[in-house]
């Protein structure tokens, strides 16, 4: 599968390396692709670096959004033709201290951050994953056969659910489907499962308990 990584920092960089190791074709991108040479070298032969524009033009099967939340609006508007009918995995988080007023408005709204992304990338199929696990655990706990951590995820439709689950499992993590994008509030910053790195049973028990009340 060809995966475009939009934003190649801690989350995007580590996910890209894991997916390249699992045999996927990875397109790392940033505003400064020349700075990604070390990351590409670590990822190996299945990875390359390019500009964000080139990544969106590369006709990837899946795009991971791992850039600051404040970039969502501009990216969605600029590259609308390229992401149409593609799968978008949203790993962004709205942090008002970094992303400004728009992030605060989203956090105060009656919709979730992932629903906001889906509205902006309206012609894509959107899933939510990788925004709630700690970056160091994402980096260090992949490809385990025992004592696996679980990645919670949500999706808009059956296809995005299936593909996202597979991409998580390809890296040696367990998965927990939390529902559609309206159900992702618990994954947002400062919410119940944000920052939690748990086994499948522990995470499921926590989610079930939250939803009982």
C-alpha positions in Angstrom: 0.0 0.0 0.0 1.2 3.5 -0.8 1.0 5.8 2.2 1.5 9.6 2.2 2.7 11.0 5.5 1.7 14.6 5.8 3.9 16.0 8.6 6.9 13.9 9.5 7.5 14.7 13.1 7.4 12.3 16.1 4.1 10.7 15.2 4.3 10.8 11.4 8.0 9.8 11.4 7.6 6.8 13.6 4.5 5.6 11.8 6.2 5.9 8.5 9.2 3.9 9.6 7.0 1.2 11.0 4.9 0.9 7.8 8.1 0.9 5.7 9.4 -2.0 7.8 6.1 -3.8 7.3 6.5 -3.5 3.5 4.4 -0.5 2.6 5.6 2.2 0.3 6.0 5.4 2.4 6.1 8.9 1.2 7.4 11.2 3.9 6.5 14.9 3.3 7.0 18.2 5.0 7.5 21.9 4.0 11.2 21.2 4.1 11.7 17.7 2.5 15.5 18.2 2.3 15.5 17.9 6.1 14.0 14.3 5.9 17.0 12.6 4.6 17.9 11.0 7.9 14.4 9.8 8.4 14.3 8.2 5.0 17.7 6.5 5.6 16.3 5.0 8.9 13.1 3.8 7.2 15.0 2.0 4.4 14.3 1.2 0.8 10.5 1.5 1.0 10.6 5.2 1.9 11.2 8.5 0.1 10.9 12.2 1.0 9.1 14.9 -0.9 7.2 18.1 -0.6 3.6 18.1 0.7 2.4 19.0 -2.8 4.3 16.1 -4.3 2.9 13.7 -1.7 -0.7 14.7 -2.6 0.0 14.4 -6.3 1.5 10.9 -5.8 -1.8 9.2 -5.8 -1.3 7.4 -2.5 -3.8 4.9 -1.2 -3.9 6.4 2.2 -2.9 9.8 3.7 -1.9 10.2 7.3 -2.4 13.7 8.7 0.2 14.2 11.4 0.8 18.0 11.0 -0.3 20.7 13.4 -4.1 21.0 13.6 -4.0 24.6 12.4 -2.9 23.4 8.9 -6.1 21.3 8.3 -8.1 24.1 6.6 -5.4 25.2 4.2 -4.4 21.6 3.3 -7.9 20.5 2.6 -8.6 23.6 0.5 -5.4 23.4 -1.5 -5.3 19.7 -2.3 -9.0 18.9 -2.7 -8.6 17.4 -6.1 -5.8 15.0 -5.0 -7.4 13.5 -1.9 -10.9 12.9 -3.4 -12.1 9.4 -2.6 -8.8 8.6 -0.7 -8.6 7.4 2.8 -7.5 10.0 5.3 -6.2 8.9 8.7 -6.4 11.8 11.1 -3.8 11.8 13.8 -4.0 15.5 14.6 -5.0 17.1 17.9 -6.3 20.7 18.5 -4.0 22.4 20.9 -5.0 26.1 21.4 -1.7 27.1 22.8 -0.1 26.0 19.5 -2.9 26.1 16.9 -4.7 29.3 18.1 -8.3 30.3 18.1 -9.5 27.8 15.6 -8.4 24.9 17.8 -10.2 26.4 20.8 -13.4 26.8 18.8 -13.2 23.1 17.7 -12.6 22.0 21.3 -15.7 24.0 22.4 -17.9 22.9 19.6 -20.7 20.3 19.6 -18.7 18.1 17.2 -15.5 16.3 17.6 -12.1 17.2 16.2 -12.2 14.3 13.8 -15.6 15.4 12.5 -14.1 18.8 11.8 -11.3 17.2 9.8 -13.8 15.0 7.9 -15.9 18.1 7.1 -12.8 19.9 5.7 -11.7 16.8 3.7 -15.2 16.2 2.6 -14.6 14.1 -0.5 -12.3 11.7 1.4 -13.1 8.8 3.7 -11.8 9.8 7.1 -10.7 7.6 10.1 -9.2 8.7 13.4 -6.2 7.0 15.0 -2.8 7.5 16.6 -3.7 10.8 18.2 -4.1 9.5 21.7 -1.0 7.2 22.2 2.2 8.7 23.6 4.8 9.2 20.8 7.5 7.3 22.7 5.2 4.3 23.1 4.3 4.4 19.4 8.1 4.5 18.6 9.2 1.8 21.1 6.3 -0.7 21.4 5.7 -1.7 17.8 6.2 -5.2 16.4 5.6 -7.1 19.6 4.1 -10.5 19.7 3.2 -10.3 23.4 2.3 -7.5 25.8 0.9 -5.5 23.0 -0.4 -1.9 23.3 -3.8 -1.1 21.8 -4.5 1.7 19.4 -8.1 3.0 19.6 -9.6 4.1 16.2 -12.8 5.3 14.6 -14.0 5.5 11.0 -16.5 7.0 8.7 -17.3 3.8 6.7 -16.5 0.1 6.3 -13.6 0.6 4.0 -11.8 3.1 6.2 -12.5 0.9 9.2 -10.9 -2.2 7.6 -7.9 -0.4 6.2 -7.1 1.5 9.4 -7.4 -1.7 11.4 -5.0 -3.5 9.1 -2.4 -0.7 9.1 -2.4 -0.7 12.9 -2.0 -4.5 13.1 0.7 -4.4 10.5 2.9 -2.6 13.1 2.2 -5.2 15.8 -0.3 -3.2 17.8 -3.7 -4.4 18.9 -6.8 -2.4 17.9 -10.0 -1.2 19.6 -12.8 0.2 17.4 -14.5 3.0 19.3 -17.2 3.7 16.7 -17.8 6.4 14.1 -16.3 9.9 14.2 -19.0 11.2 16.5 -17.7 8.8 19.1 -14.1 10.1 19.2 -14.5 12.8 21.9 -12.9 10.4 24.4 -9.8 10.3 22.2 -9.3 14.1 22.2 -6.8 16.0 24.3 -7.6 16.1 28.1 -10.4 13.5 27.6 -10.7 10.0 29.1 -8.4 7.8 26.9 -6.1 10.5 25.6 -2.5 9.7 26.5 -3.4 6.2 27.7 -1.2 3.3 26.6 -3.0 0.1 27.6 -3.6 -3.5 26.6 -6.8 -4.4 24.7 -8.8 -5.6 27.7 -7.7 -2.6 29.8 -8.6 -0.1 27.2 -12.0 -1.8 26.4 -12.9 -1.9 30.0 -12.1 1.8 30.4 -14.1 2.7 27.3 -17.1 0.6 28.4 -17.0 2.2 31.9 -17.0 5.7 30.4 -20.0 4.9 28.2 -22.0 3.5 31.1 -22.2 7.0 32.7 
